[in-house]
Amino acid sequence: MNDVNSQLPKVERERKPVAFLGVAVPLSLLLAVAGLFLFAWIAEEVMEDHTRRFDSTVRGWVHQYSSPSMTSVAQAASWMGEYGVSIAFVIALAFFLAFGWRRAALWLTIAQAGALVLNVSLKYAFHRPRPTPFFGPVPHTYSFPSGHALFSFCFYGILAGLLVDRIHSRVATIAIWAAAIILIAAIGLSRIYLGVHYPTDVVAGYLTAAIWVSSMIALDRLRLRKKRLSFGDVDS
C-alpha cells in the first residue's frame, strides 16, 4: 500500500489536518441540511402552484431584454450546460488520469453520476410541465428541477475546487472560481431567458446540486478524519 501511495503525485498524498476535517464535516452537513429544507419548501410551493406569479414576473422581466445577440449568447451558455459539460467531463477525466490525479477523477465521476440519477429521479417525481419557450422548441423532458443548473453546478463547481486545490496560486484561484461562478450563473440564466425553464426550476437545480456536493464533501471529509484518527494523526 505504501508503495502505491508513493507513486501518486504529492497533491494526492497530502494529509489534511484533523482540526480542518473536523470543521469541514459539520459545515458541509449544515449546508446540505439547509439546502434540503429550501428545496423542500420550493418544491411544495411549486406543487401547490404558489410560484406562478413569481415565475411569470421573472420570466417577463428577463424576456424584455431579449435581442438576437443576447439569444445567441444564451444559446451558447445553454450548450455549455449540456453538451459542453459532457465534452469537458471527458477532457477533464483524461487530464486527471494522465497526471495521476485518480482521486480527482473519482470525485468528478461520482459527482456526475449522482447528478444524473438525481436529475432523472426528481423530474419524474414532480412531473412539472415545461413553460412555453420564448426561443426554440419545447424540450421533451420535465421541467423541475433544471438539469442544466444541476449539472453545471456539480461539474464546473467541483472542477474548480479540484483545480484550485492543486494549483497553489492566489491569482489562479480567483480566476478559476470567478470563471466557474460566472459560467454556472450564465447557464441557469440562459434557461430562463430561452423560456425553457421556470426560475424556480433553476433555483431548485442549484439547490439539488448544493445538497449533493455538500453531502459528498461531508462523507469524504468524515472518511479522511476517521482514517487520520485511526493512525493516531493529531494536530500538534
Number of C-alpha atoms within 10 A of each C-alpha: 5 6 7 7 11 11 11 15 13 12 13 16 12 8 12 12 15 20 11 12 20 15 12 19 20 14 15 21 18 16 16 24 16 15 21 18 13 16 21 14 12 19 19 13 14 18 12 10 10 12 18 13 10 13 19 13 13 15 19 14 12 15 15 9 10 14 10 8 9 14 17 12 14 22 19 15 22 24 15 20 27 16 12 14 19 15 11 15 19 12 11 16 18 14 13 19 14 10 10 16 20 16 16 21 20 13 17 21 16 12 19 20 12 16 24 14 10 19 23 15 11 19 18 13 11 15 14 17 16 18 17 14 17 16 12 11 11 16 13 8 14 22 23 28 30 27 31 28 29 29 28 30 28 25 25 23 21 18 22 18 16 18 16 17 13 14 12 10 11 10 9 13 18 12 13 18 18 13 15 21 16 10 20 26 17 21 26 28 20 28 25 26 30 23 23 22 30 27 25 24 28 26 20 25 28 27 25 29 28 23 21 21 23 22 19 19 18 24 15 15 22 18 13 18 22 14 13 17 11 9 8 9 14 10 8 4
